[in-house]
Amino acid sequence: MWDSATLRQMGTDLVIRCERENLDWRVMTLDQSEVERATERDSEHDVAAAVSEITGEMLDDPRFDPEE
């Protein structure tokens, strides 16, 4: 799962494009060889708050059509 800092840097354009293509913009699947252990930058609560904010922005954006 992306952390809240990464999620907030994505921008509404990318999130809308992912939604249109039925991609989950909250995560990225990587092979174990592509991952390095790192110190957490925030909490699950911070991530949930960022997802909520971004979802709200997306739903308010006139370019987003949930029927697509």
PQR file of N, CA, C, O and H, with PARSE charges and radii, in Angstrom:
ATOM      1  N   MET A   1       0.853  -1.187   0.000 -0.4000 1.5000
ATOM      2  CA  MET A   1       0.000   0.000   0.000 -0.0000 2.0000
ATOM      3  C   MET A   1       0.887   1.234   0.000  0.5500 1.7000
ATOM      4  O   MET A   1       1.929   1.276   0.654 -0.5500 1.4000
ATOM      5  N   TRP A   2       0.441   2.254  -0.761 -0.4000 1.5000
ATOM      6  CA  TRP A   2       1.160   3.515  -0.746 -0.0000 2.0000
ATOM      7  C   TRP A   2       0.942   4.207   0.591  0.5500 1.7000
ATOM      8  O   TRP A   2      -0.096   4.023   1.225 -0.5500 1.4000
ATOM      9  H   TRP A   2      -0.406   2.221  -1.292  0.4000 1.0000
ATOM     10  N   ASP A   3       1.914   5.000   1.019 -0.4000 1.5000
ATOM     11  CA  ASP A   3       1.716   5.789   2.236 -0.0000 2.0000
ATOM     12  C   ASP A   3       0.981   7.076   1.874  0.5500 1.7000
ATOM     13  O   ASP A   3       0.785   7.377   0.696 -0.5500 1.4000
ATOM     14  H   ASP A   3       2.758   5.149   0.504  0.4000 1.0000
ATOM     15  N   SER A   4       0.579   7.827   2.885 -0.4000 1.5000
ATOM     16  CA  SER A   4      -0.242   9.016   2.626 -0.0000 2.0000
ATOM     17  C   SER A   4       0.517  10.076   1.836  0.5500 1.7000
ATOM     18  O   SER A   4      -0.085  10.777   1.022 -0.5500 1.4000
ATOM     19  H   SER A   4       0.738   7.583   3.842  0.4000 1.0000
ATOM     20  N   ALA A   5       1.817  10.208   2.054 -0.4000 1.5000
ATOM     21  CA  ALA A   5       2.607  11.200   1.310 -0.0000 2.0000
ATOM     22  C   ALA A   5       2.605  10.875  -0.182  0.5500 1.7000
ATOM     23  O   ALA A   5       2.434  11.767  -1.012 -0.5500 1.4000
ATOM     24  H   ALA A   5       2.306   9.639   2.715  0.4000 1.0000
ATOM     25  N   THR A   6       2.792   9.620  -0.518 -0.4000 1.5000
ATOM     26  CA  THR A   6       2.787   9.207  -1.923 -0.0000 2.0000
ATOM     27  C   THR A   6       1.407   9.388  -2.532  0.5500 1.7000
ATOM     28  O   THR A   6       1.283   9.885  -3.651 -0.5500 1.4000
ATOM     29  H   THR A   6       2.931   8.895   0.156  0.4000 1.0000
ATOM     30  N   LEU A   7       0.372   8.990  -1.809 -0.4000 1.5000
ATOM     31  CA  LEU A   7      -1.000   9.140  -2.309 -0.0000 2.0000
ATOM     32  C   LEU A   7      -1.315  10.595  -2.623  0.5500 1.7000
ATOM     33  O   LEU A   7      -1.917  10.891  -3.655 -0.5500 1.4000
ATOM     34  H   LEU A   7       0.473   8.586  -0.900  0.4000 1.0000
ATOM     35  N   ARG A   8      -0.916  11.498  -1.748 -0.4000 1.5000
ATOM     36  CA  ARG A   8      -1.226  12.916  -1.944 -0.0000 2.0000
ATOM     37  C   ARG A   8      -0.442  13.517  -3.118  0.5500 1.7000
ATOM     38  O   ARG A   8      -0.860  14.524  -3.689 -0.5500 1.4000
ATOM     39  H   ARG A   8      -0.427  11.257  -0.909  0.4000 1.0000
ATOM     40  N   GLN A   9       0.665  12.918  -3.469 -0.4000 1.5000
ATOM     41  CA  GLN A   9       1.461  13.409  -4.596 -0.0000 2.0000
ATOM     42  C   GLN A   9       0.954  12.906  -5.940  0.5500 1.7000
ATOM     43  O   GLN A   9       1.365  13.418  -6.982 -0.5500 1.4000
ATOM     44  H   GLN A   9       1.004  12.100  -3.004  0.4000 1.0000
ATOM     45  N   MET A  10       0.080  11.923  -5.938 -0.4000 1.5000
ATOM     46  CA  MET A  10      -0.401  11.332  -7.187 -0.0000 2.0000
ATOM     47  C   MET A  10      -1.167  12.320  -8.056  0.5500 1.7000
ATOM     48  O   MET A  10      -0.980  12.351  -9.272 -0.5500 1.4000
ATOM     49  H   MET A  10      -0.254  11.507  -5.092  0.4000 1.0000
ATOM     50  N   GLY A  11      -1.995  13.097  -7.466 -0.4000 1.5000
ATOM     51  CA  GLY A  11      -2.809  14.036  -8.224 -0.0000 2.0000
ATOM     52  C   GLY A  11      -4.109  13.410  -8.699  0.5500 1.7000
ATOM     53  O   GLY A  11      -4.203  12.202  -8.917 -0.5500 1.4000
ATOM     54  H   GLY A  11      -2.147  13.072  -6.478  0.4000 1.0000
ATOM     55  N   THR A  12      -5.097  14.258  -8.849 -0.4000 1.5000
ATOM     56  CA  THR A  12      -6.429  13.810  -9.228 -0.0000 2.0000
ATOM     57  C   THR A  12      -6.453  13.198 -10.626  0.5500 1.7000
ATOM     58  O   THR A  12      -7.195  12.246 -10.866 -0.5500 1.4000
ATOM     59  H   THR A  12      -5.021  15.239  -8.672  0.4000 1.0000
ATOM     60  N   ASP A  13      -5.650  13.732 -11.555 -0.4000 1.5000
ATOM     61  CA  ASP A  13      -5.629  13.190 -12.916 -0.0000 2.0000
ATOM     62  C   ASP A  13      -5.298  11.700 -12.913  0.5500 1.7000
ATOM     63  O   ASP A  13      -5.980  10.905 -13.559 -0.5500 1.4000
ATOM     64  H   ASP A  13      -5.048  14.505 -11.360  0.4000 1.0000
ATOM     65  N   LEU A  14      -4.251  11.328 -12.184 -0.4000 1.5000
ATOM     66  CA  LEU A  14      -3.839   9.929 -12.136 -0.0000 2.0000
ATOM     67  C   LEU A  14      -4.903   9.058 -11.476  0.5500 1.7000
ATOM     68  O   LEU A  14      -5.191   7.958 -11.947 -0.5500 1.4000
ATOM     69  H   LEU A  14      -3.697  11.974 -11.658  0.4000 1.0000
ATOM     70  N   VAL A  15      -5.476   9.546 -10.401 -0.4000 1.5000
ATOM     71  CA  VAL A  15      -6.496   8.772  -9.689 -0.0000 2.0000
ATOM     72  C   VAL A  15      -7.708   8.533 -10.590  0.5500 1.7000
ATOM     73  O   VAL A  15      -8.238   7.423 -10.634 -0.5500 1.4000
ATOM     74  H   VAL A  15      -5.241  10.440 -10.019  0.4000 1.0000
ATOM     75  N   ILE A  16      -8.144   9.560 -11.302 -0.4000 1.5000
ATOM     76  CA  ILE A  16      -9.282   9.405 -12.210 -0.0000 2.0000
ATOM     77  C   ILE A  16      -8.937   8.420 -13.325  0.5500 1.7000
ATOM     78  O   ILE A  16      -9.758   7.575 -13.680 -0.5500 1.4000
ATOM     79  H   ILE A  16      -7.713  10.461 -11.266  0.4000 1.0000
ATOM     80  N   ARG A  17      -7.732   8.524 -13.878 -0.4000 1.5000
ATOM     81  CA  ARG A  17      -7.322   7.595 -14.938 -0.0000 2.0000
ATOM     82  C   ARG A  17      -7.322   6.154 -14.428  0.5500 1.7000
ATOM     83  O   ARG A  17      -7.776   5.247 -15.125 -0.5500 1.4000
ATOM     84  H   ARG A  17      -7.065   9.211 -13.590  0.4000 1.0000
ATOM     85  N   CYS A  18      -6.815   5.943 -13.216 -0.4000 1.5000
ATOM     86  CA  CYS A  18      -6.823   4.595 -12.632 -0.0000 2.0000
ATOM     87  C   CYS A  18      -8.243   4.089 -12.447  0.5500 1.7000
ATOM     88  O   CYS A  18      -8.532   2.931 -12.747 -0.5500 1.4000
ATOM     89  H   CYS A  18      -6.446   6.680 -12.649  0.4000 1.0000
ATOM     90  N   GLU A  19      -9.129   4.942 -11.958 -0.4000 1.5000
ATOM     91  CA  GLU A  19     -10.527   4.544 -11.774 -0.0000 2.0000
ATOM     92  C   GLU A  19     -11.150   4.147 -13.103  0.5500 1.7000
ATOM     93  O   GLU A  19     -11.865   3.148 -13.180 -0.5500 1.4000
ATOM     94  H   GLU A  19      -8.894   5.883 -11.714  0.4000 1.0000
ATOM     95  N   ARG A  20     -10.885   4.921 -14.147 -0.4000 1.5000
ATOM     96  CA  ARG A  20     -11.438   4.608 -15.479 -0.0000 2.0000
ATOM     97  C   ARG A  20     -10.934   3.263 -15.991  0.5500 1.7000
ATOM     98  O   ARG A  20     -11.661   2.546 -16.678 -0.5500 1.4000
ATOM     99  H   ARG A  20     -10.304   5.732 -14.085  0.4000 1.0000
ATOM    100  N   GLU A  21      -9.701   2.922 -15.659 -0.4000 1.5000
ATOM    101  CA  GLU A  21      -9.097   1.674 -16.126 -0.0000 2.0000
ATOM    102  C   GLU A  21      -9.274   0.532 -15.130  0.5500 1.7000
ATOM    103  O   GLU A  21      -8.690  -0.540 -15.286 -0.5500 1.4000
ATOM    104  H   GLU A  21      -9.110   3.504 -15.101  0.4000 1.0000
ATOM    105  N   ASN A  22     -10.092   0.781 -14.098 -0.4000 1.5000
ATOM    106  CA  ASN A  22     -10.379  -0.218 -13.070 -0.0000 2.0000
ATOM    107  C   ASN A  22      -9.108  -0.704 -12.368  0.5500 1.7000
ATOM    108  O   ASN A  22      -8.954  -1.892 -12.085 -0.5500 1.4000
ATOM    109  H   ASN A  22     -10.566   1.652 -13.970  0.4000 1.0000
ATOM    110  N   LEU A  23      -8.196   0.246 -12.091 -0.4000 1.5000
ATOM    111  CA  LEU A  23      -6.957  -0.049 -11.370 -0.0000 2.0000
ATOM    112  C   LEU A  23      -7.052   0.511  -9.960  0.5500 1.7000
ATOM    113  O   LEU A  23      -7.617   1.585  -9.749 -0.5500 1.4000
ATOM    114  H   LEU A  23      -8.321   1.211 -12.321  0.4000 1.0000
ATOM    115  N   ASP A  24      -6.510  -0.202  -9.015 -0.4000 1.5000
ATOM    116  CA  ASP A  24      -6.518   0.257  -7.623 -0.0000 2.0000
ATOM    117  C   ASP A  24      -5.341   1.192  -7.402  0.5500 1.7000
ATOM    118  O   ASP A  24      -4.198   0.741  -7.335 -0.5500 1.4000
ATOM    119  H   ASP A  24      -6.051  -1.074  -9.186  0.4000 1.0000
ATOM    120  N   TRP A  25      -5.604   2.482  -7.289 -0.4000 1.5000
ATOM    121  CA  TRP A  25      -4.555   3.488  -7.144 -0.0000 2.0000
ATOM    122  C   TRP A  25      -3.983   3.543  -5.731  0.5500 1.7000
ATOM    123  O   TRP A  25      -3.034   4.286  -5.482 -0.5500 1.4000
ATOM    124  H   TRP A  25      -6.533   2.848  -7.343  0.4000 1.0000
ATOM    125  N   ARG A  26      -4.535   2.783  -4.816 -0.4000 1.5000
ATOM    126  CA  ARG A  26      -4.074   2.789  -3.424 -0.0000 2.0000
ATOM    127  C   ARG A  26      -2.871   1.875  -3.199  0.5500 1.7000
ATOM    128  O   ARG A  26      -2.193   1.974  -2.177 -0.5500 1.4000
ATOM    129  H   ARG A  26      -5.306   2.180  -5.018  0.4000 1.0000
ATOM    130  N   VAL A  27      -2.609   0.983  -4.160 -0.4000 1.5000
ATOM    131  CA  VAL A  27      -1.559  -0.029  -3.995 -0.0000 2.0000
ATOM    132  C   VAL A  27      -0.778  -0.216  -5.294  0.5500 1.7000
ATOM    133  O   VAL A  27      -1.199   0.231  -6.361 -0.5500 1.4000
ATOM    134  H   VAL A  27      -3.159   0.903  -4.991  0.4000 1.0000
ATOM    135  N   MET A  28       0.350  -0.876  -5.180 -0.4000 1.5000
ATOM    136  CA  MET A  28       1.104  -1.309  -6.350 -0.0000 2.0000
ATOM    137  C   MET A  28       1.673  -2.679  -6.037  0.5500 1.7000
ATOM    138  O   MET A  28       2.273  -2.891  -4.983 -0.5500 1.4000
ATOM    139  H   MET A  28       0.692  -1.239  -4.314  0.4000 1.0000
ATOM    140  N   THR A  29       1.479  -3.605  -6.959 -0.4000 1.5000
ATOM    141  CA  THR A  29       1.993  -4.951  -6.770 -0.0000 2.0000
ATOM    142  C   THR A  29       3.406  -5.025  -7.330  0.5500 1.7000
ATOM    143  O   THR A  29       3.647  -4.700  -8.493 -0.5500 1.4000
ATOM    144  H   THR A  29       0.991  -3.433  -7.814  0.4000 1.0000
ATOM    145  N   LEU A  30       4.321  -5.451  -6.498 -0.4000 1.5000
ATOM    146  CA  LEU A  30       5.718  -5.577  -6.886 -0.0000 2.0000
ATOM    147  C   LEU A  30       6.221  -6.967  -6.533  0.5500 1.7000
ATOM    148  O   LEU A  30       5.695  -7.629  -5.639 -0.5500 1.4000
ATOM    149  H   LEU A  30       4.125  -5.716  -5.553  0.4000 1.0000
ATOM    150  N   ASP A  31       7.238  -7.389  -7.244 -0.4000 1.5000
ATOM    151  CA  ASP A  31       7.920  -8.626  -6.917 -0.0000 2.0000
ATOM    152  C   ASP A  31       8.782  -8.374  -5.674  0.5500 1.7000
ATOM    153  O   ASP A  31       9.251  -7.257  -5.461 -0.5500 1.4000
ATOM    154  H   ASP A  31       7.665  -6.850  -7.971  0.4000 1.0000
ATOM    155  N   GLN A  32       8.982  -9.385  -4.876 -0.4000 1.5000
ATOM    156  CA  GLN A  32       9.765  -9.228  -3.651 -0.0000 2.0000
ATOM    157  C   GLN A  32      11.151  -8.647  -3.935  0.5500 1.7000
ATOM    158  O   GLN A  32      11.685  -7.905  -3.111 -0.5500 1.4000
ATOM    159  H   GLN A  32       8.601 -10.293  -5.049  0.4000 1.0000
ATOM    160  N   SER A  33      11.738  -8.973  -5.083 -0.4000 1.5000
ATOM    161  CA  SER A  33      13.068  -8.466  -5.427 -0.0000 2.0000
ATOM    162  C   SER A  33      13.060  -6.962  -5.714  0.5500 1.7000
ATOM    163  O   SER A  33      14.119  -6.336  -5.756 -0.5500 1.4000
ATOM    164  H   SER A  33      11.305  -9.576  -5.752  0.4000 1.0000
ATOM    165  N   GLU A  34      11.874  -6.381  -5.911 -0.4000 1.5000
ATOM    166  CA  GLU A  34      11.762  -4.956  -6.212 -0.0000 2.0000
ATOM    167  C   GLU A  34      11.490  -4.103  -4.971  0.5500 1.7000
ATOM    168  O   GLU A  34      11.326  -2.887  -5.075 -0.5500 1.4000
ATOM    169  H   GLU A  34      11.014  -6.890  -5.877  0.4000 1.0000
ATOM    170  N   VAL A  35      11.444  -4.732  -3.811 -0.4000 1.5000
ATOM    171  CA  VAL A  35      11.072  -4.047  -2.586 -0.0000 2.0000
ATOM    172  C   VAL A  35      12.242  -4.027  -1.616  0.5500 1.7000
ATOM    173  O   VAL A  35      12.954  -5.018  -1.454 -0.5500 1.4000
ATOM    174  H   VAL A  35      11.577  -5.720  -3.726  0.4000 1.0000
ATOM    175  N   GLU A  36      12.427  -2.880  -0.975 -0.4000 1.5000
ATOM    176  CA  GLU A  36      13.430  -2.749   0.081 -0.0000 2.0000
ATOM    177  C   GLU A  36      12.720  -2.351   1.365  0.5500 1.7000
ATOM    178  O   GLU A  36      11.763  -1.577   1.342 -0.5500 1.4000
ATOM    179  H   GLU A  36      11.850  -2.074  -1.106  0.4000 1.0000
ATOM    180  N   ARG A  37      13.188  -2.880   2.473 -0.4000 1.5000
ATOM    181  CA  ARG A  37      12.608  -2.517   3.770 -0.0000 2.0000
ATOM    182  C   ARG A  37      12.904  -1.042   4.038  0.5500 1.7000
ATOM    183  O   ARG A  37      14.016  -0.567   3.810 -0.5500 1.4000
ATOM    184  H   ARG A  37      13.964  -3.510   2.492  0.4000 1.0000
ATOM    185  N   ALA A  38      11.901  -0.337   4.521 -0.4000 1.5000
ATOM    186  CA  ALA A  38      12.044   1.080   4.833 -0.0000 2.0000
ATOM    187  C   ALA A  38      11.306   1.388   6.125  0.5500 1.7000
ATOM    188  O   ALA A  38      10.451   0.622   6.569 -0.5500 1.4000
ATOM    189  H   ALA A  38      10.998  -0.723   4.706  0.4000 1.0000
ATOM    190  N   THR A  39      11.645   2.495   6.704 -0.4000 1.5000
ATOM    191  CA  THR A  39      10.970   2.951   7.910 -0.0000 2.0000
ATOM    192  C   THR A  39       9.622   3.551   7.517  0.5500 1.7000
ATOM    193  O   THR A  39       9.537   4.330   6.568 -0.5500 1.4000
ATOM    194  H   THR A  39      12.339   3.117   6.344  0.4000 1.0000
ATOM    195  N   GLU A  40       8.585   3.192   8.239 -0.4000 1.5000
ATOM    196  CA  GLU A  40       7.258   3.729   7.954 -0.0000 2.0000
ATOM    197  C   GLU A  40       7.265   5.238   8.143  0.5500 1.7000
ATOM    198  O   GLU A  40       7.860   5.751   9.091 -0.5500 1.4000
ATOM    199  H   GLU A  40       8.653   2.559   9.010  0.4000 1.0000
ATOM    200  N   ARG A  41       6.598   5.947   7.232 -0.4000 1.5000
ATOM    201  CA  ARG A  41       6.540   7.407   7.319 -0.0000 2.0000
ATOM    202  C   ARG A  41       5.253   7.892   7.968  0.5500 1.7000
ATOM    203  O   ARG A  41       5.161   9.045   8.389 -0.5500 1.4000
ATOM    204  H   ARG A  41       6.115   5.531   6.462  0.4000 1.0000
ATOM    205  N   ASP A  42       4.259   7.014   8.050 -0.4000 1.5000
ATOM    206  CA  ASP A  42       2.995   7.396   8.667 -0.0000 2.0000
ATOM    207  C   ASP A  42       2.244   6.155   9.135  0.5500 1.7000
ATOM    208  O   ASP A  42       2.778   5.046   9.096 -0.5500 1.4000
ATOM    209  H   ASP A  42       4.333   6.077   7.708  0.4000 1.0000
ATOM    210  N   SER A  43       1.017   6.345   9.574 -0.4000 1.5000
ATOM    211  CA  SER A  43       0.234   5.229  10.113 -0.0000 2.0000
ATOM    212  C   SER A  43      -0.867   4.828   9.134  0.5500 1.7000
ATOM    213  O   SER A  43      -1.122   5.526   8.153 -0.5500 1.4000
ATOM    214  H   SER A  43       0.583   7.246   9.606  0.4000 1.0000
ATOM    215  N   GLU A  44      -1.512   3.708   9.408 -0.4000 1.5000
ATOM    216  CA  GLU A  44      -2.652   3.281   8.601 -0.0000 2.0000
ATOM    217  C   GLU A  44      -3.777   4.315   8.665  0.5500 1.7000
ATOM    218  O   GLU A  44      -4.510   4.512   7.696 -0.5500 1.4000
ATOM    219  H   GLU A  44      -1.305   3.141  10.206  0.4000 1.0000
ATOM    220  N   HIS A  45      -3.900   4.964   9.808 -0.4000 1.5000
ATOM    221  CA  HIS A  45      -4.906   6.025   9.968 -0.0000 2.0000
ATOM    222  C   HIS A  45      -4.602   7.186   9.015  0.5500 1.7000
ATOM    223  O   HIS A  45      -5.519   7.731   8.399 -0.5500 1.4000
ATOM    224  H   HIS A  45      -3.305   4.804  10.596  0.4000 1.0000
ATOM    225  N   ASP A  46      -3.334   7.568   8.888 -0.4000 1.5000
ATOM    226  CA  ASP A  46      -2.936   8.634   7.962 -0.0000 2.0000
ATOM    227  C   ASP A  46      -3.272   8.252   6.522  0.5500 1.7000
ATOM    228  O   ASP A  46      -3.749   9.082   5.749 -0.5500 1.4000
ATOM    229  H   ASP A  46      -2.590   7.125   9.388  0.4000 1.0000
ATOM    230  N   VAL A  47      -3.022   6.997   6.171 -0.4000 1.5000
ATOM    231  CA  VAL A  47      -3.319   6.507   4.824 -0.0000 2.0000
ATOM    232  C   VAL A  47      -4.823   6.557   4.579  0.5500 1.7000
ATOM    233  O   VAL A  47      -5.263   7.022   3.528 -0.5500 1.4000
ATOM    234  H   VAL A  47      -2.635   6.323   6.799  0.4000 1.0000
ATOM    235  N   ALA A  48      -5.610   6.084   5.534 -0.4000 1.5000
ATOM    236  CA  ALA A  48      -7.071   6.092   5.385 -0.0000 2.0000
ATOM    237  C   ALA A  48      -7.588   7.521   5.225  0.5500 1.7000
ATOM    238  O   ALA A  48      -8.497   7.766   4.431 -0.5500 1.4000
ATOM    239  H   ALA A  48      -5.253   5.705   6.388  0.4000 1.0000
ATOM    240  N   ALA A  49      -7.021   8.454   5.965 -0.4000 1.5000
ATOM    241  CA  ALA A  49      -7.435   9.856   5.850 -0.0000 2.0000
ATOM    242  C   ALA A  49      -7.093  10.403   4.468  0.5500 1.7000
ATOM    243  O   ALA A  49      -7.899  11.115   3.868 -0.5500 1.4000
ATOM    244  H   ALA A  49      -6.283   8.255   6.610  0.4000 1.0000
ATOM    245  N   ALA A  50      -5.913  10.079   3.959 -0.4000 1.5000
ATOM    246  CA  ALA A  50      -5.511  10.542   2.624 -0.0000 2.0000
ATOM    247  C   ALA A  50      -6.423   9.953   1.559  0.5500 1.7000
ATOM    248  O   ALA A  50      -6.851  10.668   0.653 -0.5500 1.4000
ATOM    249  H   ALA A  50      -5.259   9.500   4.446  0.4000 1.0000
ATOM    250  N   VAL A  51      -6.729   8.659   1.651 -0.4000 1.5000
ATOM    251  CA  VAL A  51      -7.614   8.015   0.680 -0.0000 2.0000
ATOM    252  C   VAL A  51      -8.983   8.681   0.709  0.5500 1.7000
ATOM    253  O   VAL A  51      -9.577   8.918  -0.344 -0.5500 1.4000
ATOM    254  H   VAL A  51      -6.382   8.078   2.387  0.4000 1.0000
ATOM    255  N   SER A  52      -9.483   8.980   1.881 -0.4000 1.5000
ATOM    256  CA  SER A  52     -10.785   9.633   2.015 -0.0000 2.0000
ATOM    257  C   SER A  52     -10.770  11.012   1.357  0.5500 1.7000
ATOM    258  O   SER A  52     -11.702  11.364   0.634 -0.5500 1.4000
ATOM    259  H   SER A  52      -9.000   8.787   2.735  0.4000 1.0000
ATOM    260  N   GLU A  53      -9.722  11.789   1.605 -0.4000 1.5000
ATOM    261  CA  GLU A  53      -9.603  13.126   1.007 -0.0000 2.0000
ATOM    262  C   GLU A  53      -9.531  13.038  -0.517  0.5500 1.7000
ATOM    263  O   GLU A  53     -10.222  13.770  -1.224 -0.5500 1.4000
ATOM    264  H   GLU A  53      -8.965  11.503   2.192  0.4000 1.0000
ATOM    265  N   ILE A  54      -8.692  12.139  -1.009 -0.4000 1.5000
ATOM    266  CA  ILE A  54      -8.498  12.000  -2.451 -0.0000 2.0000
ATOM    267  C   ILE A  54      -9.777  11.521  -3.120  0.5500 1.7000
ATOM    268  O   ILE A  54     -10.131  12.001  -4.197 -0.5500 1.4000
ATOM    269  H   ILE A  54      -8.131  11.544  -0.434  0.4000 1.0000
ATOM    270  N   THR A  55     -10.468  10.583  -2.494 -0.4000 1.5000
ATOM    271  CA  THR A  55     -11.728  10.089  -3.039 -0.0000 2.0000
ATOM    272  C   THR A  55     -12.749  11.218  -3.129  0.5500 1.7000
ATOM    273  O   THR A  55     -13.467  11.335  -4.123 -0.5500 1.4000
ATOM    274  H   THR A  55     -10.180  10.193  -1.619  0.4000 1.0000
ATOM    275  N   GLY A  56     -12.811  12.041  -2.098 -0.4000 1.5000
ATOM    276  CA  GLY A  56     -13.721  13.193  -2.114 -0.0000 2.0000
ATOM    277  C   GLY A  56     -13.394  14.160  -3.232  0.5500 1.7000
ATOM    278  O   GLY A  56     -14.292  14.649  -3.917 -0.5500 1.4000
ATOM    279  H   GLY A  56     -12.228  11.946  -1.291  0.4000 1.0000
ATOM    280  N   GLU A  57     -12.104  14.443  -3.422 -0.4000 1.5000
ATOM    281  CA  GLU A  57     -11.684  15.338  -4.504 -0.0000 2.0000
ATOM    282  C   GLU A  57     -12.050  14.744  -5.862  0.5500 1.7000
ATOM    283  O   GLU A  57     -12.509  15.455  -6.755 -0.5500 1.4000
ATOM    284  H   GLU A  57     -11.374  14.047  -2.865  0.4000 1.0000
ATOM    285  N   MET A  58     -11.844  13.445  -6.009 -0.4000 1.5000
ATOM    286  CA  MET A  58     -12.141  12.776  -7.271 -0.0000 2.0000
ATOM    287  C   MET A  58     -13.642  12.854  -7.564  0.5500 1.7000
ATOM    288  O   MET A  58     -14.038  13.175  -8.684 -0.5500 1.4000
ATOM    289  H   MET A  58     -11.470  12.867  -5.283  0.4000 1.0000
ATOM    290  N   LEU A  59     -14.467  12.565  -6.572 -0.4000 1.5000
ATOM    291  CA  LEU A  59     -15.912  12.565  -6.771 -0.0000 2.0000
ATOM    292  C   LEU A  59     -16.439  13.957  -7.094  0.5500 1.7000
ATOM    293  O   LEU A  59     -17.460  14.092  -7.769 -0.5500 1.4000
ATOM    294  H   LEU A  59     -14.145  12.305  -5.662  0.4000 1.0000
ATOM    295  N   ASP A  60     -15.749  14.995  -6.617 -0.4000 1.5000
ATOM    296  CA  ASP A  60     -16.153  16.374  -6.892 -0.0000 2.0000
ATOM    297  C   ASP A  60     -15.624  16.883  -8.225  0.5500 1.7000
ATOM    298  O   ASP A  60     -16.052  17.937  -8.696 -0.5500 1.4000
ATOM    299  H   ASP A  60     -14.919  14.885  -6.069  0.4000 1.0000
ATOM    300  N   ASP A  61     -14.709  16.160  -8.833 -0.4000 1.5000
ATOM    301  CA  ASP A  61     -14.092  16.596 -10.078 -0.0000 2.0000
ATOM    302  C   ASP A  61     -15.050  16.351 -11.243  0.5500 1.7000
ATOM    303  O   ASP A  61     -15.554  15.238 -11.392 -0.5500 1.4000
ATOM    304  H   ASP A  61     -14.362  15.304  -8.451  0.4000 1.0000
ATOM    305  N   PRO A  62     -15.311  17.358 -12.068 -0.5600 1.5000
ATOM    306  CA  PRO A  62     -16.253  17.182 -13.175  0.2800 2.0000
ATOM    307  C   PRO A  62     -15.762  16.185 -14.242  0.5500 1.7000
ATOM    308  O   PRO A  62     -16.559  15.701 -15.046 -0.5500 1.4000
ATOM    309  N   ARG A  63     -14.473  15.882 -14.252 -0.4000 1.5000
ATOM    310  CA  ARG A  63     -13.947  14.908 -15.227 -0.0000 2.0000
ATOM    311  C   ARG A  63     -14.264  13.473 -14.839  0.5500 1.7000
ATOM    312  O   ARG A  63     -14.174  12.571 -15.671 -0.5500 1.4000
ATOM    313  H   ARG A  63     -13.826  16.275 -13.599  0.4000 1.0000
ATOM    314  N   PHE A  64     -14.633  13.254 -13.581 -0.4000 1.5000
ATOM    315  CA  PHE A  64     -14.906  11.898 -13.100 -0.0000 2.0000
ATOM    316  C   PHE A  64     -16.360  11.539 -13.340  0.5500 1.7000
ATOM    317  O   PHE A  64     -17.269  12.259 -12.927 -0.5500 1.4000
ATOM    318  H   PHE A  64     -14.707  13.987 -12.905  0.4000 1.0000
ATOM    319  N   ASP A  65     -16.567  10.413 -14.016 -0.4000 1.5000
ATOM    320  CA  ASP A  65     -17.919   9.898 -14.256 -0.0000 2.0000
ATOM    321  C   ASP A  65     -17.978   8.477 -13.721  0.5500 1.7000
ATOM    322  O   ASP A  65     -17.441   7.568 -14.355 -0.5500 1.4000
ATOM    323  H   ASP A  65     -15.828   9.828 -14.351  0.4000 1.0000
ATOM    324  N   PRO A  66     -18.613   8.255 -12.574 -0.5600 1.5000
ATOM    325  CA  PRO A  66     -18.649   6.908 -11.997  0.2800 2.0000
ATOM    326  C   PRO A  66     -19.344   5.869 -12.870  0.5500 1.7000
ATOM    327  O   PRO A  66     -19.215   4.668 -12.635 -0.5500 1.4000
ATOM    328  N   GLU A  67     -20.082   6.334 -13.879 -0.4000 1.5000
ATOM    329  CA  GLU A  67     -20.783   5.418 -14.767 -0.0000 2.0000
ATOM    330  C   GLU A  67     -19.887   4.854 -15.866  0.5500 1.7000
ATOM    331  O   GLU A  67     -20.260   3.890 -16.536 -0.5500 1.4000
ATOM    332  H   GLU A  67     -20.187   7.310 -14.070  0.4000 1.0000
ATOM    333  N   GLU A  68     -18.705   5.450 -16.057 -0.4000 1.5000
ATOM    334  CA  GLU A  68     -17.790   4.977 -17.101 -0.0000 2.0000
ATOM    335  C   GLU A  68     -17.220   3.632 -16.751  0.5500 1.7000
ATOM    336  O   GLU A  68     -16.430   3.079 -17.516 -0.5500 1.4000
ATOM    337  H   GLU A  68     -18.402   6.233 -15.514  0.4000 1.0000
TER
END
